[in-house]
Amino acid sequence: MTSPGGHIDDKSSVTIRCQDNSSVGVTFCDRFSFDADSVHYAVELRAPGLTARVSEVVAWIWDSDLTTFLDELVADYRGWDGERSWQTNDRDLTVSAVFRSGGYVGLTWALRPWPQAAGGWGASVTTWLEAGEPMASLAADVRSFLTKEQP
């Protein structure tokens, strides 16, 4: 689910919490843009014993974006077979989705900054959400976060 109250907070962030374990989550925050062609933002992962952050994930307007991927998952709320995945052009953020019986979607959020660099690191968490309204709210909140006009 998103931040308390289900809305983007005043600091323009979106938090997704696992409904099975609320200490597992992902936060999109610190959004900024240099130009009209891209949006930069930070992604933070949390789980017991884990905190990871990539401070500058880039979304390009010409890429197939995360909102499109999430919208496709919402449209297939009755389920699908196998795993679906999406990644940023730089491959520093990857999201994989699986559907399990009972109508739940498992989203695995993986961070791997500088994937080509020696000595790099990677971290991931999996959040489980109901396929219906919680996924639709997530997709809407992420879309709003990524497309919000800067002051």
C-alpha positions as CSV (number, residue, x, y, z in Angstrom):
1,M,0.0,0.0,0.0
2,T,1.0,3.6,-0.2
3,S,1.9,6.1,2.5
4,P,-0.6,6.4,5.4
5,G,-3.9,7.7,4.1
6,G,-3.2,6.2,0.7
7,H,-2.0,9.5,-0.8
8,I,1.3,10.9,-1.8
9,D,2.6,13.0,1.2
10,D,3.7,16.6,1.2
11,K,7.3,15.5,0.5
12,S,6.2,13.8,-2.8
13,S,7.0,10.3,-2.0
14,V,5.3,6.9,-2.5
15,T,5.8,4.0,-0.1
16,I,4.7,0.5,-0.9
17,R,4.4,-1.8,2.1
18,C,4.0,-5.6,1.9
19,Q,0.6,-6.6,3.2
20,D,2.2,-9.8,4.7
21,N,4.9,-8.0,6.6
22,S,4.6,-4.2,6.9
23,S,8.3,-3.9,7.8
24,V,9.1,-4.8,4.2
25,G,8.7,-1.8,1.8
26,V,9.9,0.4,-1.0
27,T,9.9,4.1,-1.1
28,F,10.1,6.4,-4.2
29,C,11.3,9.9,-3.1
30,D,13.5,12.9,-3.8
31,R,12.2,13.4,-7.3
32,F,13.8,16.1,-9.5
33,S,14.3,16.9,-13.2
34,F,17.1,18.5,-15.2
35,D,15.1,18.8,-18.4
36,A,11.8,17.8,-20.0
37,D,13.2,14.4,-21.2
38,S,13.8,12.7,-17.9
39,V,12.8,12.4,-14.2
40,H,15.3,11.5,-11.6
41,Y,14.3,10.0,-8.2
42,A,15.6,7.9,-5.3
43,V,14.4,4.4,-4.5
44,E,14.8,3.0,-1.0
45,L,14.3,-0.7,0.1
46,R,13.6,-1.8,3.6
47,A,13.2,-5.1,5.3
48,P,14.4,-6.5,8.7
49,G,18.2,-6.2,8.6
50,L,18.2,-4.4,5.2
51,T,18.2,-0.7,4.1
52,A,19.3,0.1,0.6
53,R,19.1,3.2,-1.5
54,V,19.9,4.3,-5.0
55,S,19.8,8.1,-5.1
56,E,19.4,8.7,-8.8
57,V,17.2,6.4,-10.8
58,V,16.4,7.9,-14.2
59,A,13.1,7.6,-16.0
60,W,13.3,8.8,-19.7
61,I,10.2,9.9,-21.4
62,W,11.0,7.8,-24.4
63,D,11.3,4.5,-22.4
64,S,8.5,2.1,-21.6
65,D,8.0,3.4,-18.1
66,L,7.1,1.8,-14.8
67,T,3.6,3.2,-14.9
68,T,2.8,1.3,-18.1
69,F,4.1,-1.9,-16.5
70,L,2.0,-1.4,-13.4
71,D,-1.1,-0.5,-15.5
72,E,-0.7,-3.8,-17.4
73,L,-0.6,-5.7,-14.1
74,V,-3.7,-3.9,-12.9
75,A,-5.5,-4.8,-16.1
76,D,-4.7,-8.5,-15.6
77,Y,-6.1,-8.6,-12.1
78,R,-7.4,-12.1,-12.7
79,G,-3.9,-13.4,-12.9
80,W,-1.2,-14.6,-15.4
81,D,1.3,-17.4,-15.6
82,G,5.0,-16.9,-15.1
83,E,6.9,-13.9,-14.2
84,R,6.7,-10.4,-15.8
85,S,9.5,-7.9,-15.4
86,W,10.5,-4.3,-16.1
87,Q,13.7,-2.4,-15.7
88,T,15.1,1.1,-16.2
89,N,17.2,1.8,-19.2
90,D,20.3,1.9,-16.9
91,R,19.2,-1.4,-15.2
92,D,19.6,0.0,-11.7
93,L,16.0,-0.7,-10.8
94,T,14.2,-3.9,-11.8
95,V,10.6,-4.9,-10.9
96,S,9.4,-8.5,-11.3
97,A,5.8,-9.5,-10.8
98,V,4.2,-12.9,-10.1
99,F,0.6,-13.8,-9.4
100,R,-0.3,-16.3,-6.7
101,S,-3.6,-18.0,-6.0
102,G,-6.1,-16.0,-3.9
103,G,-5.5,-12.9,-6.1
104,Y,-2.2,-11.6,-4.8
105,V,0.7,-10.0,-6.7
106,G,4.3,-10.3,-5.6
107,L,6.4,-7.4,-6.7
108,T,10.2,-7.9,-6.3
109,W,12.0,-4.6,-6.3
110,A,15.7,-5.0,-7.1
111,L,18.3,-2.3,-6.9
112,R,21.7,-2.7,-8.5
113,P,23.5,0.6,-9.1
114,W,26.4,0.6,-11.5
115,P,25.6,-2.9,-12.8
116,Q,28.8,-2.9,-15.0
117,A,31.1,-1.8,-12.2
118,A,33.4,-4.2,-10.4
119,G,32.5,-4.4,-6.7
120,G,28.9,-3.3,-7.3
121,W,26.1,-4.4,-5.0
122,G,22.5,-5.4,-5.3
123,A,19.5,-5.7,-3.0
124,S,15.9,-6.7,-3.4
125,V,12.7,-7.0,-1.4
126,T,9.3,-8.5,-2.3
127,T,6.0,-6.8,-1.5
128,W,2.7,-8.7,-1.8
129,L,-0.5,-6.8,-2.6
130,E,-4.0,-7.7,-3.5
131,A,-4.5,-7.7,-7.3
132,G,-7.5,-5.4,-7.3
133,E,-7.8,-2.0,-5.7
134,P,-4.4,-2.0,-3.9
135,M,-2.6,-2.5,-7.2
136,A,-4.7,0.1,-8.9
137,S,-3.9,2.6,-6.1
138,L,-0.2,1.8,-6.3
139,A,-0.2,2.4,-10.1
140,A,-2.0,5.7,-9.7
141,D,0.4,6.9,-6.9
142,V,3.5,6.0,-8.9
143,R,2.1,7.7,-12.0
144,S,1.4,10.8,-9.9
145,F,4.8,10.8,-8.4
146,L,6.7,10.4,-11.7
147,T,4.6,13.0,-13.6
148,K,4.2,15.6,-10.9
149,E,5.2,19.1,-12.0
150,Q,8.1,20.6,-10.2
151,P,7.6,23.9,-8.3
